[in-house]
Amino acid sequence: MRRCANVGVVGVMTKVLTYVDANVLIAAFRAQGAQSAAAIAVLRDPQRDILVSDALWLETMPKAQYHRQFHECAFYEGIFSLAKARVAWTDAVLKAACELALRYGLAAMDAVHVAGAMSAGADELVTGEDWNKPMLQVKELRVISLRPRP
């Protein structure tokens, strides 16, 4: 009987660890237009593991809860429960956010998101920001916009 020699594991794929920011969740919930379709595609992509964070929760849940947007709250809760991990709001993340904000001219929450993604070892950060925004200029992490490139 003949045996196959040197048979290795072929086609093993690791998932892309993707950190999403608030405008991705908001766009996906609204489900209107090309940016919403792109956000939904990211969240449903079986080749991605989604990362969320305390900062993301702070940007999405309190306002939806305050305004009694129960369907929106349930949507966000579903994303949070299905996420691979939740990045904590730590002193180390805030320190890195300060450094990144100074280096790139980032807005406060954008810096927190980038720092959180980096601290979690994310492969990429997906945002709904315009391509000309400072967040898309970060060199230490692949940052992708849902918007088409100009």
Summary of the structure (lengths in Angstrom):
residues: 150
radius of gyration: 17.7
end to end distance: 60.6
largest distance: 71.0
contacts: 430
relative contact order: 0.18
helix: 51%
strand: 15%
